Amino acid sequence: MPTRRRTTPGSPQTPPHASTLLDHLRRLVEATGPSGSEHDVIRAVLEAVRPLADEVTVDAFGNVIATRRAAPEARRCVISAHMDEIGFRVRQVTPGGFLRLEKVGGLDDRILLAQRVWIRTEDARLLGVIGTKSAHLLTDADRGSPVPSTQLYVDIGARSAEEAADMGVQIGDPVGFVGSLNELGRDSGRYTAHALDDRAGCAALLCLLEGYREVQPPVTVICVFSVQEEVGLRGVQALARTVQADVALALDMTAADDTPELGPPHLSLGSGPAIKVMDNSTLAHPAVRRGLEAAARGRFPVQRELLRGIGTDAGALQYLGGGVPTGAVSVANRSTHSPVEVLDLRDLSQAVELLQGFLSVLPALHLGFLPADD
């Protein structure tokens, strides 16, 4: 359902692309795809992207590469968003039919108890719950410390290991959080789901390509829907050895710090997309930052992101060929790497506009490390 137009005096109107973004995002977050098991997400992306691109391929890693061509002499720009989500693998099936888990990606043990999860077997998805000791049975020691992930178990209703096997469960099956896309409050324009990191980026790339359905882009756009980002940028590392481009960008979520338990915010929901300056994986190229800032100037606010505790596909994309100017666009996301991530739809819509603007200035953009007048 598209976001309803706001009528409160002085409040922002429904952002551009809202309906398209929500349609894509709603479908993408329904899929279960922890790192290395992105099959269902790949299928959803392929269905959506094939009508929008001149060429679509899936490489050996599972990366989906969708190319929308400009004139032969035009520059080439790679933009990557990752399909994988944090999650688990089934490590053990106990004699009583419970499942032990191995974490995949950066999960916080404190938030894992009493969560609903999907177990993606070869043929189906099974609903399970990460079990928790009843409040009536807790000891003082229980209340004082989180349960380590190695002690977690998933209850799928099986009475024995044999029953779990009959349901199709095998060691190594992927496990992901249960969730769907929902708006918080009423007409807030802020949405929650698991795996917004980075299915929201994937939805934005699809929306970007929608804009070139009937018109040729100013540069050749190579949209990469990558895999295994959450476990070390592995999908794009492989891709970086084969794809040639003049510029590369990552589009990803970043950690908002505008909630009450934190100090003065660096990144806030509703304050516009963020232009990355640095993180743990890359220092954004100054020419790319200049181009992004020029694309946003006078149109909408942007934030500057400096965040050590994060990495994106940009960290691998910067090594394309012999190395290319690389940067990233981020969207602030609350409760990142949890089942209740939260973003502002306006930030995501403006991220699409920022990418469109950057592509429009890219043909004439000076890509040297030093400014053109130096």
N, C-alpha and C positions, 0 to 999 in steps of 0.2 A: 504494500500500500504506500503510495507517495506521501511524503510529509505534508500535513495540512498547512495552508498558508496562515501565518501568524497575523493576528489582528490587534494585538496590544499596541497602543500608541508608542512610537519610538523604538519598537523592537524590530530586528532585522527580518526581512522577508525570506521566503524559501530560497535557498541558494540555487544557482544554476546547476544542472546535472543531477539534482537531488533524486529524481525518480530513477534515472538510469543507474546511478551509483547504488542506491538501495536495492534495486532489483538484482544487480550483479552480486553485491555483498551478501544479500540474504541467501542466495544459492550457494555461494562459496563457503560460508561458515557452517552450512549444514553438513559438509563433507568432513570425514575424519581422515587426517593426513599428517601424523607425526613424521619427523625427518626420516627419510629412507623408505617411507610407505605412503607416498603422496598420490597413489594411483587414482583414487576417487576425485581428488582435486584436479589432477591432470585431465581426467575425462571431462569435468565441468568446464575447465578453461578451454579445452579444445572445442567443445560445442559452442562456446560463446565467441571464440576468436576467429574461427575459420572464415566466417563471412566478412571479417573486417580487415584481413591481411592478404597480401599478394602471395605470400609463401608462409607455410607453417610447418615446422619440423619438431620432432622430439628426439633429443640426443640420447646417448647410451646411459647418461646419468638420470634422465627423466626431465631435464630442462625443456620447457616449451619455448621455442624461438619463433616469434611472429614478426614478419618483415612487411612494412608498408613502404613502397619505393617512391622516391622522388626522381627527378631527372638524373640521367647517368652520371653527370659531373658533380652532382650535389654532395654535400658533406653527409656523413653517416653518424648517427647518434644511437648508442645503446642505452636503454633504460631498463633497469631490473627491479622486480619486486618478487619476494619469495612466497612460495606456496605452502611450505611446511609449517607445522606448528610444534610447540613443545608437547611432550607426552611421555609415553612409556612403551616398554615391551614386556610381554609375559615372560618372566624369568623361571617360574616354577609353578606347578600345580600340586597342591598339597593332597595328601590322602583323603582329606575331607572335602575336596572340590574347590577350595579357595585358591586364588591366583596371587602369587607374589610378583612384584614389579621391578623392573630396571628403568631408571629415569633416562629420558632422551631429551637433552637440552636443559636450559637453566630453570629449574623448578625450585620453588621455596617450600621446604617440608612443612612449614607452619600452616599452609593453606590447603593441604591435601586431604585431610580427614573429611569424611562424610560428603564426598563429591560423587556425583553420578558420572559414569564413564561408559564409552563405547569400546567393546573389544571387537576389532575388525578381523574376523576369521576369513578363511579363503572364500567363503560363499555368502557371508551375511555379517550384520552387525548385531552383537549381543549387548543388552543393557546390563550393567553391573554397578555396584556401589562400592566405594572405598570405605571399608567398615571402620567403625569407631566404637570404643567401649561405652556402654550405656552410662549416662551421668550418675546413675544410682550406684555404679560399681567403681567409680573413680577413687583412687587413693590420693593423698597429698602429693606424692611423687609424680603421679600422672598429671596433676594440675600444674606442676611446676616446670614441665619441659615438653617440647613438641615430640611427636613420635617420629623417629627416623624413617626415611623412606624405605629402608631395608626391612622394616618391620610391618609395613603396610600390607594389607591384603584386600583383594576384590572379591565380593560376594556376588556370584552370578546365579544363585539359587540352586547350584549343583549340590548333591548330597555326597558325592565321591569324585575321585579323579576320573573314574570311568564315565560318570555322567557328564563331567566337563568335556571329556573327549568326544562323547556322543553329540554334544552341542557343536562340535567342530573346533574346539580350542586346542591350539598347539603352542609349544614353547616358541617364543619369538613373535607371536602375533602382536600387531600394534594396538595401542590403547590410547584413546584421546578423550578429552572432556566432552560431556553432553552440553549442548546449548543451541540457541537460535538468536537471531538479531531482534532486539526489542528497544523501543524508545523509552528513555527514562522520564518519569513524571508525565506531564501533559504538554505537548508542543514545545518541548525543550530543545529539540534538534540535536540531542545527545543520545547516542546509541551504545548499547552494551551487548557483548557477546564474547565467547572465547575466540581465540585465533584471529581477532582483528589484526594482530601482528602475525602475518602481514597480508591477510586476505583483503584488507582494506586497500593496501597498495595494489594488489592484483585487480581489484574492482576499478581503481582509478586508472590503471593502464588500459583496461578494456574501454572505459569511458573516453580516454584520450584517443584511442583508435576509432571509436564511434565518430569522433569529430572529423576524421579523414575518410569516412565511408564514401562520400561523393566528391571530395576534392583531394588533389594531390598534396601531400605534405611539403613544406619548404625544404626539408632534408629527408633523407631516407631514415626511417625510424625502425629500430630493431628492438622490439619489446621482448624481454626475457622474463618468463615466469619460472623462477629458479627453484631448485630443490636443495635440501640439506644446508640451508643457511644457518639454522639454529645450532648446528654442531660443527661450525668452523668454516662457513662460506664454501663448502666443498663443491657444490654444483657449479657455481660460477668460476671457481678455480680451474675446473676442467674446461669450461667454455672459453676462458680468457686466452687459451692457447690457440684457438681456431678462428675466433671472430675478429674481424678488422673494423675499426671505427675511428672517427676523429675525436669524439667526445664520449664520455660515459657518465651515467647518473644512476644512483640507487634511489628508490622510493620506498621508504620504510616508516614504521612507527618509531616514536621515541618516548622516553619516560617523562611524562608531565610531573611537576613537583609543586602543584598548586593546591594541595589538600591540607587540612588543618594540622596534621602531625609533622609537617615540614616547615622550613623557614620561608623567607621571602622567595617567591618563585622565580626560577630561571626560564621555565617553559610552561605555558598555561594553555588550557583549552579555550578556544574561541578567540585567540590572539593571532590567528593566521598560521599558515604553514611555516616551517622552520627551514632556513638555509644552513646546512651544516658547515661549521668551521673546522671542527676536529672531533674525533672520537678515538677509540682504542685501535681502530683498524686503518684510519686514513686521516691525512690532513688535506682538506679540500683544496683543489687547485684554484689559485686566485682568479684566473680568467673565467672559470665556471661560476665562481661566486659573483663576479662582476656581471656576468650575463644574467644570472638569476635575479640579482637585485635590480637590474635594468628592466627585466620583464615584469617585476612587481610594482615598480615605482609609479605612484599616483593611482594605482588600481585597488590595492588592498594591503593591509599590514603584513609584515613577515617578522619572524623571530630569528635570532641567531642561536645556533646550537653548538655548545661546547660541552661534551659529555664523555668523560673517560670510560665509564662503565658500560659501554655499548660498542657494537660493531655492526657493519652492514655489508652488503654485497659490494659496495664501493671499494672496500679494502682489497678485493680480488680484481675488480674491474680495472683498477688503475694500472694493472700490468698487461692490459690488452696490447698485443703486438709488442712493440718496444717500449710501451708505456704511453698513456694518453691522458690529457686533462680530464680529471674525474672529480665529481662532487656528489652531493646527495640532497634530496628534499625529504624532510621528515614531517610527520603529523603527530602532534602531542597526543599521548594515550595514557590515561590513568589506569592504575592497577595492572600494569603490563606483566605479561607472563602469568596470568591467572585466568580463571574461568569467567571473570567479570570485568574484562577490559572495557574502557569507556573512551569514546572519541566524540568530537563535535563535528557534525556533518558539514558545517560551513568550512572548517579547516580542510577537510578532505576535498571538498569541491574547489576550494581555492588552490589546493595543490595541483589539481588538474589544470586550472587556468594558468598557474605558474609554469607548468611544463609546456603548455601550448605557447605561452609567451616566449619562453626560452627557445623553443624550436623556431619561432618566427624571427628571433634576432640572431640565431646561430649562423645563418649564411654569411653575415657580415661581421661576426664577432671575432675580434683579435684573440687568438688562442695562445699567444706567447705568455711565458711566465711573468715577464715584465709588462707593464702597460704599454700601449702602442706608441706613446709619445716619448718613451725612454730610449 
